[in-house]
Amino acid sequence: MGWKYTIEKADDLKITNLLNRSIFSLSGGEKQKIAFASVYAINPEVYLLDEPSSNLDTDAICDLREYIQILKNQGKTIIIAEHRLYYLKDLADKVYYMDTGEIKYQWTQEAFLKLSVNERKQLGLRSLQYVEPEIEEKSIKNDNVSFEIRDFSIGYGKKEVLNDIHFKANKGDIIAVTGHNGVGKSTLLRTVCGLQKALGGTALWNGVVQSQKDLLKRTYMVMQDVNYQLFADSVEHETCFGIKDPDFAKVEQVLKELDLYELKERHPNTLSGGQKQRLAVAVSRLYEKDVLVFDEPTSGLDLESMELVSELMKNLASMGKIIFVVTHDFELVSLACTRIFRLGLGNIKKETRNDNNGEKRQFHTSALKMGW
């Protein structure tokens, strides 16, 4: 396969802008596109796609839908394991529902679309309609500012990714951080957590300037792939990992609160994705962190698991924690979040939040309508 063939296939999938980039510099969503393209270049007759919309913004999901339509037009067979259903509802010829390792139901497209909302929810299936997230009235105490970012600029080495970032966060806020793939969402929050150094600007906690070391002590990040932050040989040992003289009564209490106590002897690698996330949150609770960051916490989760993540975040917020969540999941945002930051190339383009009167107001307004 020559370079001309590569350009041709990349052009089909609208990813020519990624060809000269290092794979290590790509976002999760951009890597997802590259993975699809690498299979497309081989030109197989059967495609197996496992959660292909995972980590993709709404525009990228539209592109994915076009990719699948291209394959259908070529007469390819496509089998997709997926929880996001809205973009597939007019593409899928057949829908199979699996439960405990076996196919329990199967529908034609027409029959599947006739399922009522209640029937769909009882099966744990996500929405069939994309709806722009609406944040309901939440109790935001605007006189209770704890965390402030002023004139942040961030990036890698000397390469600036985002600049002119400024916001305030209150105890109890659950803030969705959204924007197109590759815009710098995870980079921003890694910097907020002190995992990498800001190129400029100031972070403050209750008016006191925070060093990078201070941020590391005050924050905790639940990574997109939580496997990278689990190290011990049991759930119980994981919660105590690195803690000098741990309070085992508190360990037991936290594990029970997060429905992990019965699993305390299990190796973390044997847990489900949702259980691993809860374990990472248990660690943050025992370290008594003030600011928690979740990076795509509902990637690949069904309706019930997504709702559990939503409740977990709200419980943490009720304890006075500040929550940031990088997400493209419009259902999670509608259920859990009190504020929305939309990132554009360069800075925060728009923030949506509720004021004390319950009215939605826009901040850092831009003519650009940013995607998810």
N, C-alpha and C positions, 0 to 999 in steps of 0.2 A: 504494500500500500504506500503510494507516494504522497508527497505534501499536497499535491493538487486534490487527491482523493480526500485527505484530511480536511482541507478547506471546504470542500464540497459538502461533506457530512456535517461539519461544524456550522456551515451556513444554513443547512436544513433545520438545525436545532437552535439557531440564533445564539451561538456561544463563541463566535469568532473572537470576541473581546477577551476571552479567557485563555486563548491558546498559548500566549507567551508568558503567562503567569506561573509562578511556582505553585505546585499543588499545596505546599505548606502555608501559603499566604491566603488560600481561599476560605470562605466561610463554609459552614455546614451545608447551606443550601446550594452554593456553587459547586461543592464537591458532589452533591447529589446529581446535579446536571451532568457533570463530567462522567460519573459512573454510568448514567444512562447512555451518554454518547459513546462510551467505549464499547458497550454492547451493540448499540445501533450500527457502529462501524463494521462489526463482524457479520451483520445481516443474517441472524438466525431466523428460522421459521416460527419458533415458539419463544415468547418472552415471558419470564416470570418476574414480577415486580413486587417486592416486599416493602410495604409502606412507602411508596415512591414520593408521596407529598410531604413526608416528614421533613421538618425544618424549612419548607419552602414558603415564601411570601405569596400573596394572592396573585400577583402578576406572574410569578414563576409557576404557580399551579395552573394558571391559564395556558402558559407555554406547555406544561406537561400534558394538559388535555389535548392540545394541538399535536404533540408528539404521538399520543396514543391514536388520535384520529388518522395521522399519517400512516401508522402501522396497520390500522384497520383497512385503510384504502389500498394498502399493498397486499391484503389478504393474509396478514400474519395472525397467529393465535396468541392472545394476550391473557395471562392469568394474573390477577392482582389481589394481594392481601392488603386490606386497607380499612381504616376507621373513618377517615374523612370521606364522605360519600357524595357531597353536593356536586362536585365536579365530574363525577362518574355516572350520575343518574341517567343521563341521556346517551351514554356510551356503552354501558354494560348490557350485553344481550341476555345474560343469565346472572343471577345472584345466588350464591351458596352461603348458608349460615352454619358455622361450625360451633359445636359445644362439646367440651370434654373429649376432644380428639375425634369427633365424628360429625358428618354432615347431618344436621338436624332438620333443616328446611332448605328448599330451593324454589326460586321464583323466576318467572320470565320478567323482563323489564317492565312490562305492563302491569303484572300482578304485584311486583315489588313497589311500584309507585302508588298503588292503591292502598298500601298499608296506612292505617290511621296513625296520628301522632302518638297516641297512647300505645298502640301495638308496637311501634318502632321503639319507644322508650322502654317498654317492658323487656324488649330483646337487647337493650343496652346499646342501641344504634344511634349514631350521631345524626345531626340535622341534615335534611336534604336540601335546605335553602341556605345560601350565604346571606347573612344579615350584618350590616355595619354595626359594630358593637355600640351598645348604649350602656353607660354607667349610671346605675340608680343612685338615688340620694344616699350618701354615706356620711357618717359623723367625722368630718375633718376639722380639727381644732387649729385654726389658722394662727392662733396665738401660742401654739405649742411647737414652734419650729425647733427641731433638734439638729438636723443635718443640712448643711448648705454647701453647694459647689459654686465657686465664683470664677468665671473666665477660664474654665478648663480648656486646654488643648491637649490632645492625646494622639498617640501613634506608636510606631515601632522605630527604634533608633532615632534618626532625625526626620523620618518620614511622618508628616502630620496626616492624620485620618479625619479627626473632628476638631473643631475649634469653637471658641465663643460659647462654651457650654456653661449655663448657669441655671440652677434650680434650687428650691428649698423643699425639704421633706419633713413631715410631721410624724410623730409617733402614731402608729395605727394606720398609716398610709400603705396601700397596696398599689404599686405603680407599674403599669404595663409599659415596657419599652419596645416600641415597634418600629418598623421601617423595612426597606427593601434588603434582600440578601446582600451581604458584603458592605453595608453602609457603616458598620462599626459598632453595632449594639453590644456584642460580647466584649469588644475591646474597651468600650466605655466602662462597663461594669467591672471588668477585671482591674481597671485603673482605680475605680471607686473603692474596690476592695483592697487596694494596695498590692495587688499581685504584679502590677507593672507600674513604672513611674510615669507620672504626668509630665508632658513636655512644658506645661505652664499652668498657672492658676493656683487656686487655694481651696482646700476643703476645711470646713469648720464643724465642730460638734458643740452645740450650746454656746456658740460664739468663740470657741477656742480653736486656734489653728491646729490642724492635724497633720503630722508627718506621715510618710508612707508606712512607717512602723506602727504608728497609732492606728491607721486604717486597717492594717492587718490584724491588730488585736481586737478591733471593734466589729469587724464584719466577718461574714462566712458565706461562701459561694457553693451552692449545689450545682455541680457541673452538668453540662448537657449529657455527657457520658459519665455517670456517677461511679462507674467501675474504677476510674482513675484516682478516686479519693477514698477507697476502702482498702485497708491494709492488714487488719487483724485476722485471726483464725476463727473468731466467733462473733456473733452479734453483740454479746455482752462485752467482750474484750474491745470491740471496735469503739463502743461508746466511751471507754476509759482510755483509749489509746492516746498517749502523750500527756495525760492528766496526772499530776503528782498527788498522791493520797486521795483518790476519788471517793466521793460520798456514795456508797453502794445503795443506800436507801433511796437517794435521789435518782440513781441509775434505774432502779426497779420502777420507781414512780413514772419516769419519763417513758420507759419502754412500754409500760401498761397504757399510758395516755395515747401512745402512737400505735397501739395494737401490735407490738413486737415482742412482748414478754414471753409468749409461748414459743417464740423462735430464738430465744437468747442463746441456745447452744448451737444453732445452725451456723455454717460458714456463710459469710456475706455473699459469696459468689453463687450460692444456691438459691438466693432470694429472687423474687420477681422484680421487674423494673420499679414498680410502685413501692414495694417493700424496701428496696435499696434507697430510694429517695427519702422515705420516712426515716430510715436509719441515719442518713446524712443529716437530716433535720434534728434527730435525737442528739447527735454529736454537737450540733450548733447550740442546742438548748443547754447541754451540760457545760459547754464552754461559756454560756451566758453572753452570747453575742447580741449586739443591739440592732445590726443591719443584716438582713438575710437576702441573698440574691439567688434566684432560680433561673437557670438557662434552659429554655425550652422544656419545662417539666412535664408537659402533657404529650410530647412527641410519641406517637404510636399507642396512645391510650384510648380505651373505649369510653363510652359515656359515663359509666359508673366510676371508673378510675379517675377520669377527669373531674367529676364532681367531688370525689374524695380529696384530690389535690386542692380544689377550691376551698373546701371546708378547713383543710389543714392551714392554708394561708390565712383565712379569716380568724382562726383560733390564735395563730401566732400574732396577728395584728391586734387582737383584743388584749394581748399581754403587753402591748406597747412597742412591739417590734416594728421596724420599718422594712417593708418588703419591696424588692424590685424583681420583676419577672420579665425576661426576654421571651417574647412569644409572638406567634402568628395565629394563635388559636382564638378566634373571635368568640367562641362559646365560653372559654375560660375567662376572658376579659369581661364579658357581660355578667358572668356569675360572681366574680371575686373582686375586680379591681375598682379602686376609688379614683384613680387618675390614669391618664394615658400620655406618655411622651412619644411623639412621632419624630424619628430622626431622618434628616435628609443629608445629602452629601455636604459636609462642612459643619453643620450644627443642628440643634434641635429646631425643627421647623414649626412644630405646633404642639401645644399641650392642651389636653382637655381635662377639666376637673370640675367637681361640684364645689360651689362656694357655700357659705353658711346658710344661705337661703334655699339651697338645693337646686340652684340654677347652674346650668352648664355654661362655662365661659371659656374663651379661647385665649391662649397666651402665645407669644412669639409667632404671631399669625403670618402665614405665607400664602401667596397665590397658588403654590404647589399643593396638590392633594396627594399626600404620601400614601403609599400602599402598605399592606401588612407584610 
